[in-house]
Amino acid sequence: MSLPVTVTVKGKKYAGEYQIEGSLLRVFFDGKSKTTSANSANPEFVARLLLIELVCRVYRSSPF
């Protein structure tokens, strides 16, 4: 089951999805994904951080 996750960077909103599968948290954005351990008490926060990394990867520079 995918859950929505969003971040706003410089006034622009980016939306992705995340899934928790066992001990893994996966974030998906624009055909890319990033995975980490899902041992956080706040998986949505971790998903937002990973979404920021994916946004930067997709646009090949920091949007900040």
The first five atom37 places (N, CA, C, CB, O) and aatype in JSON, in Angstrom:
{
  "aatype": [12, 15, 10, 14, 19, 16, 19, 16, 19, 11, 7, 11, 11, 18, 0, 7, 6, 18, 5, 9, 6, 7, 15, 10, 10, 1, 19, 13, 13, 3, 7, 11, 15, 11, 16, 16, 15, 0, 2, 15, 0, 2, 14, 6, 13, 19, 0, 1, 10, 10, 10, 9, 6, 10, 19, 4, 1, 19, 18, 1, 15, 15, 14, 13],
  "atom_mask": [
    [1, 1, 1, 1, 1],
    [1, 1, 1, 1, 1],
    [1, 1, 1, 1, 1],
    [1, 1, 1, 1, 1],
    [1, 1, 1, 1, 1],
    [1, 1, 1, 1, 1],
    [1, 1, 1, 1, 1],
    [1, 1, 1, 1, 1],
    [1, 1, 1, 1, 1],
    [1, 1, 1, 1, 1],
    [1, 1, 1, 0, 1],
    [1, 1, 1, 1, 1],
    [1, 1, 1, 1, 1],
    [1, 1, 1, 1, 1],
    [1, 1, 1, 1, 1],
    [1, 1, 1, 0, 1],
    [1, 1, 1, 1, 1],
    [1, 1, 1, 1, 1],
    [1, 1, 1, 1, 1],
    [1, 1, 1, 1, 1],
    [1, 1, 1, 1, 1],
    [1, 1, 1, 0, 1],
    [1, 1, 1, 1, 1],
    [1, 1, 1, 1, 1],
    [1, 1, 1, 1, 1],
    [1, 1, 1, 1, 1],
    [1, 1, 1, 1, 1],
    [1, 1, 1, 1, 1],
    [1, 1, 1, 1, 1],
    [1, 1, 1, 1, 1],
    [1, 1, 1, 0, 1],
    [1, 1, 1, 1, 1],
    [1, 1, 1, 1, 1],
    [1, 1, 1, 1, 1],
    [1, 1, 1, 1, 1],
    [1, 1, 1, 1, 1],
    [1, 1, 1, 1, 1],
    [1, 1, 1, 1, 1],
    [1, 1, 1, 1, 1],
    [1, 1, 1, 1, 1],
    [1, 1, 1, 1, 1],
    [1, 1, 1, 1, 1],
    [1, 1, 1, 1, 1],
    [1, 1, 1, 1, 1],
    [1, 1, 1, 1, 1],
    [1, 1, 1, 1, 1],
    [1, 1, 1, 1, 1],
    [1, 1, 1, 1, 1],
    [1, 1, 1, 1, 1],
    [1, 1, 1, 1, 1],
    [1, 1, 1, 1, 1],
    [1, 1, 1, 1, 1],
    [1, 1, 1, 1, 1],
    [1, 1, 1, 1, 1],
    [1, 1, 1, 1, 1],
    [1, 1, 1, 1, 1],
    [1, 1, 1, 1, 1],
    [1, 1, 1, 1, 1],
    [1, 1, 1, 1, 1],
    [1, 1, 1, 1, 1],
    [1, 1, 1, 1, 1],
    [1, 1, 1, 1, 1],
    [1, 1, 1, 1, 1],
    [1, 1, 1, 1, 1]
  ],
  "atom_positions": [
    [[0.83, -1.17, 0.0], [0.0, 0.0, 0.0], [0.88, 1.25, 0.0], [-0.95, -0.01, 1.21], [1.73, 1.41, 0.88]],
    [[0.69, 2.11, -0.97], [1.46, 3.35, -1.07], [0.76, 4.47, -0.32], [1.67, 3.74, -2.54], [-0.47, 4.58, -0.34]],
    [[1.56, 5.3, 0.33], [1.05, 6.46, 1.04], [1.62, 7.71, 0.4], [1.42, 6.4, 2.55], [2.77, 7.71, -0.05]],
    [[0.84, 8.79, 0.34], [1.35, 10.02, -0.27], [2.34, 10.73, 0.64], [0.19, 10.96, -0.6], [2.25, 10.66, 1.87]],
    [[3.29, 11.41, 0.01], [4.24, 12.24, 0.75], [4.51, 13.47, -0.11], [5.57, 11.46, 1.08], [4.68, 13.36, -1.32]],
    [[4.57, 14.64, 0.51], [4.81, 15.88, -0.22], [5.85, 16.72, 0.5], [3.5, 16.67, -0.4], [6.02, 16.64, 1.72]],
    [[6.54, 17.53, -0.28], [7.45, 18.54, 0.26], [7.26, 19.81, -0.56], [8.96, 18.05, 0.21], [6.89, 19.77, -1.73]],
    [[7.51, 20.93, 0.07], [7.46, 22.21, -0.62], [8.85, 22.82, -0.57], [6.4, 23.18, 0.02], [9.42, 23.0, 0.51]],
    [[9.39, 23.12, -1.73], [10.73, 23.68, -1.84], [10.64, 24.96, -2.66], [11.73, 22.66, -2.49], [10.21, 24.95, -3.81]],
    [[11.04, 26.06, -2.06], [10.99, 27.37, -2.73], [9.62, 27.64, -3.32], [12.04, 27.45, -3.82], [9.5, 28.15, -4.44]],
    [[8.58, 27.3, -2.56], [7.22, 27.57, -2.98], [6.63, 26.58, -3.97], [0.0, 0.0, 0.0], [5.47, 26.71, -4.35]],
    [[7.4, 25.6, -4.38], [6.9, 24.6, -5.33], [6.67, 23.28, -4.6], [7.89, 24.42, -6.52], [7.54, 22.81, -3.87]],
    [[5.51, 22.7, -4.8], [5.14, 21.47, -4.13], [5.49, 20.26, -4.99], [3.65, 21.46, -3.78], [5.18, 20.22, -6.18]],
    [[6.14, 19.28, -4.38], [6.5, 18.04, -5.05], [5.81, 16.9, -4.32], [8.05, 17.83, -5.08], [5.81, 16.86, -3.09]],
    [[5.23, 15.97, -5.06], [4.49, 14.86, -4.46], [5.08, 13.53, -4.91], [3.01, 14.94, -4.84], [5.44, 13.36, -6.08]],
    [[5.17, 12.63, -3.99], [5.62, 11.27, -4.27], [4.8, 10.3, -3.45], [0.0, 0.0, 0.0], [3.75, 10.65, -2.91]],
    [[5.29, 9.09, -3.37], [4.63, 8.05, -2.59], [5.69, 7.3, -1.81], [3.81, 7.09, -3.5], [6.86, 7.25, -2.2]],
    [[5.27, 6.7, -0.69], [6.19, 5.83, 0.02], [5.47, 4.56, 0.46], [6.79, 6.55, 1.23], [4.25, 4.54, 0.62]],
    [[6.26, 3.52, 0.64], [5.77, 2.22, 1.08], [6.67, 1.71, 2.19], [5.7, 1.21, -0.09], [7.88, 1.93, 2.17]],
    [[6.07, 1.03, 3.13], [6.85, 0.33, 4.15], [6.62, -1.15, 3.92], [6.44, 0.76, 5.61], [5.49, -1.64, 4.0]],
    [[7.7, -1.85, 3.63], [7.66, -3.29, 3.37], [8.62, -3.96, 4.33], [8.03, -3.62, 1.88], [9.83, -3.96, 4.13]],
    [[8.07, -4.54, 5.37], [8.93, -5.17, 6.38], [9.78, -4.12, 7.06], [0.0, 0.0, 0.0], [9.26, -3.21, 7.7]],
    [[11.08, -4.24, 6.92], [11.99, -3.28, 7.56], [12.51, -2.24, 6.58], [13.15, -4.02, 8.19], [13.47, -1.53, 6.89]],
    [[11.89, -2.12, 5.41], [12.35, -1.17, 4.4], [11.31, -0.09, 4.14], [12.68, -1.89, 3.1], [10.11, -0.36, 4.11]],
    [[11.78, 1.13, 3.95], [10.93, 2.25, 3.54], [11.4, 2.68, 2.16], [10.99, 3.44, 4.58], [12.57, 3.0, 1.96]],
    [[10.47, 2.69, 1.21], [10.79, 3.07, -0.17], [9.99, 4.3, -0.55], [10.51, 1.9, -1.15], [8.79, 4.39, -0.28]],
    [[10.67, 5.26, -1.19], [10.02, 6.47, -1.67], [10.14, 6.49, -3.19], [10.65, 7.76, -1.04], [11.18, 6.16, -3.74]],
    [[9.05, 6.88, -3.86], [8.99, 6.92, -5.32], [8.64, 8.33, -5.77], [7.96, 5.89, -5.86], [7.74, 8.96, -5.23]],
    [[9.39, 8.81, -6.79], [9.14, 10.14, -7.35], [9.65, 10.15, -8.79], [9.83, 11.26, -6.51], [10.81, 9.83, -9.04]],
    [[8.8, 10.51, -9.71], [9.17, 10.72, -11.11], [9.97, 9.55, -11.7], [9.97, 11.99, -11.24], [10.98, 9.76, -12.38]],
    [[9.52, 8.33, -11.43], [10.17, 7.15, -11.99], [11.41, 6.7, -11.26], [0.0, 0.0, 0.0], [12.04, 5.73, -11.68]],
    [[11.78, 7.36, -10.2], [12.97, 7.0, -9.41], [12.51, 6.55, -8.03], [13.97, 8.2, -9.3], [11.39, 6.84, -7.61]],
    [[13.38, 5.84, -7.32], [13.06, 5.44, -5.96], [14.31, 5.47, -5.09], [12.43, 4.04, -5.94], [15.44, 5.43, -5.59]],
    [[14.08, 5.53, -3.8], [15.16, 5.53, -2.82], [14.67, 4.7, -1.64], [15.57, 7.0, -2.39], [13.52, 4.82, -1.22]],
    [[15.55, 3.87, -1.09], [15.18, 2.95, -0.03], [16.09, 3.14, 1.17], [15.26, 1.5, -0.53], [17.28, 3.42, 1.04]],
    [[15.51, 2.98, 2.36], [16.28, 3.03, 3.59], [15.62, 2.11, 4.62], [16.38, 4.49, 4.14], [14.55, 1.55, 4.36]],
    [[16.26, 1.95, 5.74], [15.71, 1.15, 6.83], [14.5, 1.87, 7.42], [16.79, 0.89, 7.92], [14.5, 3.09, 7.58]],
    [[13.47, 1.11, 7.74], [12.23, 1.69, 8.27], [12.17, 1.56, 9.78], [11.01, 1.02, 7.63], [11.13, 1.19, 10.33]],
    [[13.25, 1.86, 10.46], [13.27, 1.72, 11.91], [13.0, 3.02, 12.65], [14.59, 1.16, 12.35], [13.23, 3.11, 13.86]],
    [[12.54, 4.03, 11.95], [12.26, 5.33, 12.56], [10.89, 5.33, 13.22], [12.35, 6.44, 11.51], [9.97, 4.63, 12.77]],
    [[10.75, 6.12, 14.28], [9.45, 6.29, 14.93], [8.52, 7.15, 14.08], [9.62, 6.92, 16.32], [7.31, 7.15, 14.29]],
    [[9.09, 7.88, 13.11], [8.3, 8.77, 12.27], [8.63, 8.51, 10.79], [8.55, 10.26, 12.64], [9.42, 9.25, 10.2]],
    [[8.05, 7.47, 10.19], [8.41, 7.12, 8.82], [8.04, 8.21, 7.8], [7.74, 5.83, 8.43], [8.71, 8.34, 6.78]],
    [[7.0, 8.99, 8.06], [6.64, 10.05, 7.11], [7.74, 11.11, 7.04], [5.3, 10.7, 7.51], [8.02, 11.64, 5.97]],
    [[8.35, 11.43, 8.17], [9.45, 12.39, 8.19], [10.62, 11.87, 7.35], [9.92, 12.67, 9.65], [11.19, 12.61, 6.54]],
    [[10.97, 10.61, 7.54], [12.07, 10.01, 6.76], [11.7, 9.99, 5.28], [12.37, 8.56, 7.26], [12.55, 10.26, 4.43]],
    [[10.45, 9.7, 4.97], [10.0, 9.69, 3.58], [10.14, 11.07, 2.96], [8.54, 9.2, 3.48], [10.51, 11.19, 1.79]],
    [[9.85, 12.12, 3.72], [9.99, 13.48, 3.21], [11.45, 13.8, 2.91], [9.42, 14.5, 4.22], [11.76, 14.43, 1.9]],
    [[12.35, 13.37, 3.79], [13.78, 13.59, 3.54], [14.24, 12.88, 2.27], [14.62, 13.11, 4.74], [14.98, 13.45, 1.46]],
    [[13.8, 11.64, 2.1], [14.17, 10.9, 0.89], [13.57, 11.53, -0.35], [13.73, 9.44, 1.01], [14.19, 11.53, -1.41]],
    [[12.35, 12.08, -0.23], [11.73, 12.75, -1.37], [12.55, 13.97, -1.77], [10.28, 13.17, -1.03], [12.72, 14.23, -2.96]],
    [[13.05, 14.72, -0.81], [13.91, 15.87, -1.13], [15.14, 15.4, -1.9], [14.34, 16.62, 0.17], [15.54, 16.03, -2.88]],
    [[15.76, 14.3, -1.46], [16.92, 13.77, -2.18], [16.56, 13.37, -3.61], [17.5, 12.56, -1.43], [17.33, 13.62, -4.54]],
    [[15.4, 12.75, -3.78], [14.97, 12.35, -5.12], [14.68, 13.56, -6.01], [13.74, 11.47, -5.05], [15.02, 13.55, -7.19]],
    [[14.06, 14.58, -5.46], [13.8, 15.8, -6.24], [15.13, 16.37, -6.72], [13.01, 16.86, -5.39], [15.25, 16.77, -7.88]],
    [[16.11, 16.43, -5.84], [17.43, 16.94, -6.23], [18.06, 16.06, -7.31], [18.37, 17.02, -5.01], [18.69, 16.58, -8.24]],
    [[17.91, 14.76, -7.2], [18.48, 13.85, -8.2], [17.81, 14.04, -9.55], [18.35, 12.38, -7.74], [18.48, 14.08, -10.58]],
    [[16.5, 14.15, -9.56], [15.76, 14.29, -10.81], [16.13, 15.6, -11.51], [14.25, 14.25, -10.55], [16.27, 15.62, -12.74]],
    [[16.29, 16.67, -10.75], [16.61, 17.96, -11.36], [18.1, 18.24, -11.41], [15.92, 19.06, -10.6], [18.51, 19.32, -11.85]],
    [[18.92, 17.3, -10.95], [20.39, 17.32, -11.03], [21.05, 18.53, -10.38], [20.8, 17.27, -12.45], [22.22, 18.81, -10.62]],
    [[20.3, 19.23, -9.56], [20.89, 20.31, -8.77], [19.97, 20.54, -7.6], [21.09, 21.62, -9.61], [18.8, 20.16, -7.63]],
    [[20.48, 21.15, -6.6], [19.66, 21.42, -5.43], [18.61, 22.48, -5.74], [20.54, 21.86, -4.26], [18.95, 23.55, -6.25]],
    [[17.34, 22.21, -5.44], [16.31, 23.21, -5.69], [16.29, 24.29, -4.62], [14.96, 22.56, -5.76], [15.45, 25.19, -4.67]],
    [[17.22, 24.21, -3.65], [17.22, 25.19, -2.56], [17.88, 26.45, -2.97], [17.91, 24.65, -1.35], [17.97, 27.38, -2.18]]
  ]
}
